[in-house]
């Protein structure tokens, strides 16, 4: 009996706009709360993104919205959410969304990327 199980891990890629979103959010936290808080916020986001590689379905399905023909999911992380889609072992990180923003505009943001 084989004791080793090879799991199918996903890879991920950030869209340029999603990296811009991340930079804006971390910049806001740095300016408002300091470097340590910014480091913690970025670390939390990046850690959760790494977890998506193992559990890509943990995000909530965004109903009636597709990105390049694939379902869109939202990973809620308190003040921000990571918007992503996955297909063929690749997770595409579409946006980092501040949850204080008007969610009705999220579909337009995703559609423009």
C-alpha positions as a Markdown table, in Angstrom:
| # | Residue | x | y | z |
|---|---|---|---|---|
| 1 | Unk | 0.0 | 0.0 | 0.0 |
| 2 | Unk | 1.4 | 3.4 | -1.0 |
| 3 | Unk | 1.6 | 5.8 | 1.9 |
| 4 | Unk | 2.2 | 8.8 | -0.3 |
| 5 | Unk | -0.5 | 10.6 | -2.1 |
| 6 | Unk | 0.3 | 13.0 | -4.8 |
| 7 | Unk | -2.2 | 15.9 | -4.7 |
| 8 | Unk | -3.0 | 18.0 | -7.7 |
| 9 | Unk | -1.9 | 21.5 | -6.7 |
| 10 | Unk | -3.0 | 24.5 | -8.7 |
| 11 | Unk | -0.8 | 27.3 | -9.8 |
| 12 | Unk | -1.8 | 30.9 | -9.6 |
| 13 | Unk | -1.2 | 34.1 | -11.5 |
| 14 | Unk | -2.0 | 37.7 | -10.6 |
| 15 | Unk | -3.5 | 39.9 | -13.3 |
| 16 | Unk | -1.6 | 43.2 | -13.4 |
| 17 | Unk | -4.7 | 45.0 | -12.3 |
| 18 | Unk | -5.1 | 42.7 | -9.3 |
| 19 | Unk | -1.5 | 43.5 | -8.3 |
| 20 | Unk | -2.3 | 47.2 | -8.6 |
| 21 | Unk | -5.4 | 46.6 | -6.4 |
| 22 | Unk | -3.2 | 44.8 | -3.8 |
| 23 | Unk | -0.7 | 47.6 | -3.8 |
| 24 | Unk | -3.4 | 50.2 | -3.3 |
| 25 | Unk | -4.9 | 48.3 | -0.4 |
| 26 | Unk | -1.6 | 47.7 | 1.3 |
| 27 | Unk | -0.6 | 51.3 | 0.7 |
| 28 | Unk | -3.8 | 52.5 | 2.4 |
| 29 | Unk | -3.1 | 50.2 | 5.4 |
| 30 | Unk | 0.5 | 51.4 | 5.6 |
| 31 | Unk | -0.5 | 55.1 | 5.6 |
| 32 | Unk | -3.4 | 54.6 | 8.0 |
| 33 | Unk | -2.0 | 52.0 | 10.4 |
| 34 | Unk | 1.7 | 51.7 | 9.8 |
| 35 | Unk | 4.2 | 49.3 | 8.3 |
| 36 | Unk | 3.6 | 46.5 | 10.6 |
| 37 | Unk | -0.1 | 46.4 | 9.9 |
| 38 | Unk | 0.6 | 46.6 | 6.2 |
| 39 | Unk | 3.0 | 43.7 | 6.4 |
| 40 | Unk | 0.4 | 41.6 | 8.3 |
| 41 | Unk | -2.4 | 42.5 | 5.9 |
| 42 | Unk | -0.3 | 41.5 | 2.9 |
| 43 | Unk | 0.9 | 38.4 | 4.5 |
| 44 | Unk | -2.7 | 37.3 | 5.3 |
| 45 | Unk | -3.7 | 37.9 | 1.7 |
| 46 | Unk | -0.8 | 36.0 | 0.2 |
| 47 | Unk | -1.2 | 33.1 | 2.7 |
| 48 | Unk | -4.8 | 32.7 | 1.7 |
| 49 | Unk | -4.0 | 32.8 | -2.0 |
| 50 | Unk | -1.5 | 30.0 | -1.4 |
| 51 | Unk | -4.3 | 28.0 | 0.3 |
| 52 | Unk | -6.3 | 28.4 | -2.9 |
| 53 | Unk | -3.7 | 26.3 | -4.7 |
| 54 | Unk | -4.8 | 23.3 | -2.5 |
| 55 | Unk | -8.5 | 24.2 | -2.0 |
| 56 | Unk | -9.6 | 26.3 | -5.0 |
| 57 | Unk | -13.3 | 25.9 | -4.2 |
| 58 | Unk | -13.1 | 27.6 | -0.8 |
| 59 | Unk | -14.2 | 30.9 | -2.2 |
| 60 | Unk | -17.9 | 31.7 | -2.5 |
| 61 | Unk | -19.3 | 31.3 | -6.0 |
| 62 | Unk | -20.3 | 34.7 | -7.6 |
| 63 | Unk | -23.6 | 33.9 | -9.3 |
| 64 | Unk | -24.1 | 34.6 | -12.9 |
| 65 | Unk | -20.6 | 36.0 | -13.6 |
| 66 | Unk | -17.9 | 34.4 | -15.7 |
| 67 | Unk | -14.3 | 35.4 | -16.4 |
| 68 | Unk | -13.0 | 34.0 | -19.7 |
| 69 | Unk | -15.9 | 31.5 | -19.6 |
| 70 | Unk | -15.1 | 30.2 | -16.1 |
| 71 | Unk | -16.9 | 30.7 | -12.7 |
| 72 | Unk | -15.8 | 33.6 | -10.6 |
| 73 | Unk | -15.3 | 33.1 | -6.9 |
| 74 | Unk | -14.8 | 35.5 | -4.0 |
| 75 | Unk | -12.5 | 34.7 | -1.0 |
| 76 | Unk | -13.6 | 37.0 | 1.8 |
| 77 | Unk | -10.8 | 38.2 | 4.1 |
| 78 | Unk | -12.4 | 40.8 | 6.3 |
| 79 | Unk | -12.0 | 44.3 | 4.8 |
| 80 | Unk | -11.0 | 42.9 | 1.4 |
| 81 | Unk | -11.8 | 40.0 | -0.8 |
| 82 | Unk | -9.8 | 38.3 | -3.5 |
| 83 | Unk | -11.7 | 37.7 | -6.7 |
| 84 | Unk | -10.5 | 34.8 | -8.7 |
| 85 | Unk | -11.4 | 32.1 | -11.3 |
| 86 | Unk | -9.8 | 28.7 | -12.0 |
| 87 | Unk | -9.5 | 26.3 | -14.8 |
| 88 | Unk | -7.0 | 23.6 | -15.8 |
| 89 | Unk | -5.0 | 23.8 | -12.6 |
| 90 | Unk | -4.5 | 27.6 | -13.0 |
| 91 | Unk | -6.0 | 30.1 | -10.6 |
| 92 | Unk | -6.3 | 33.6 | -12.1 |
| 93 | Unk | -6.4 | 36.3 | -9.4 |
| 94 | Unk | -8.7 | 38.9 | -11.0 |
| 95 | Unk | -9.0 | 41.6 | -8.3 |
| 96 | Unk | -8.4 | 42.5 | -4.7 |
| 97 | Unk | -11.7 | 44.2 | -3.7 |
| 98 | Unk | -12.2 | 46.5 | -0.8 |
| 99 | Unk | -15.5 | 45.4 | 0.8 |
| 100 | Unk | -16.5 | 48.9 | 1.6 |
| 101 | Unk | -16.9 | 49.6 | -2.1 |
| 102 | Unk | -20.2 | 49.3 | -3.9 |
| 103 | Unk | -20.5 | 45.6 | -4.8 |
| 104 | Unk | -22.8 | 46.3 | -7.7 |
| 105 | Unk | -19.7 | 47.7 | -9.5 |
| 106 | Unk | -17.7 | 44.6 | -9.1 |
| 107 | Unk | -19.1 | 42.9 | -12.2 |
| 108 | Unk | -18.0 | 45.9 | -14.3 |
| 109 | Unk | -14.5 | 45.7 | -12.8 |
| 110 | Unk | -14.2 | 42.0 | -13.6 |
| 111 | Unk | -15.6 | 42.5 | -17.1 |
| 112 | Unk | -13.0 | 45.1 | -17.9 |
| 113 | Unk | -10.1 | 42.8 | -17.1 |
